[in-house]
Amino acid sequence: MLILAATPIGNLGDASVRLRELLAGAEYLAAEDTRVIKQLCSALGIKLHAKLFSLHEHNESDRIAQLIEIARSKDLVVVSDAGMPTVSDPGFQLVRLAAQEGLEITIVPGPSAVLAALAVSGLPTDRFSFEGFLPRKQGDRKRVFESLQSERRTMIFFEAPHRILESLEDAAEIFGAERKASVSRELTKKFEHTERGSLTDLIEWARTEPKGEMVLVISGASPEKFDPEDLAQIALKMVAEGARLKEAAAELAKAHSVSSSAIYDAALRLKA
């Protein structure tokens, strides 16, 4: 089978017992960087016996056929340098083909920078979107933000420390300077820090040139406020086209999160 295993994103203490046992007993192991997994095992006091294969963005397409053949008859462990493989890391193509081939796929869960940053952000966590790494070029980055202007969910991005100021400035231009956000750096490490506030606040903080890998979390767009009177006008137009007023009010209420009775009553007043 294929076993996806999450590795620590900073603090070695986050390596689970299951991960330690898995690495110690693995026969075949595909890693984003074989040097990194060797260093991790050494730091954890684990003697690695597995046959190692590199699996990174430059060789994944060429390597997956070989790895699929191994997973047909043996357990193949897949890890990235930090966190969960396939999440902005190699492994997606391998998992997709394994699923298509009907191979068993399981997971050893663990640390995730995405969920960690979301949890400590102080922003809504009930619905969110992970947008991965922001583009390096400003024009491309702004286009990404523009495509998300109406996104109501909390948005999560990865960013490098030397571009965080520029990204925050671009975000403020597109989303508005007062949009709430947070930046988490060095998650689970000694100097872990999360800065929270408006995008303007975060821009001022970023001018201090903070170090470490960054996770940017931006609150979603506020629901657009619709006046029942305005929606009542639309309801009456729908009535003129053959709809029943109660049904028109209910349809508009569902679409705009407004009370159907408020729309209905406003429409009756307009008709009077």
Buried (B, 14 or more C-beta within 10 A) or exposed (E): BBBBBBBBBBEEEBBBEEBBEBBBEBEBBBBBBBEBBBEBBEEBEBEBEBEBBBBBEEEBEEBBEEBBEBBEEEBBBBBBBBBBBBBBBBBEBBBEBBEEEEBEBEBBEBBBBBBBBBBBBBBBEEEBEBBEEBBEEEEEBBEBBEEBEEBBBBBBBBBEBEBBBBBBBBBBEBBEEEBBBBBBBBBBBEEBBBBBBBBBBBBEBBEEEBEBBBBBBBBBBEEEEBEBEBBBBBBBEBBEEEBEBBEBBBBBBEEBEBEBEBBBBBBEEEEE
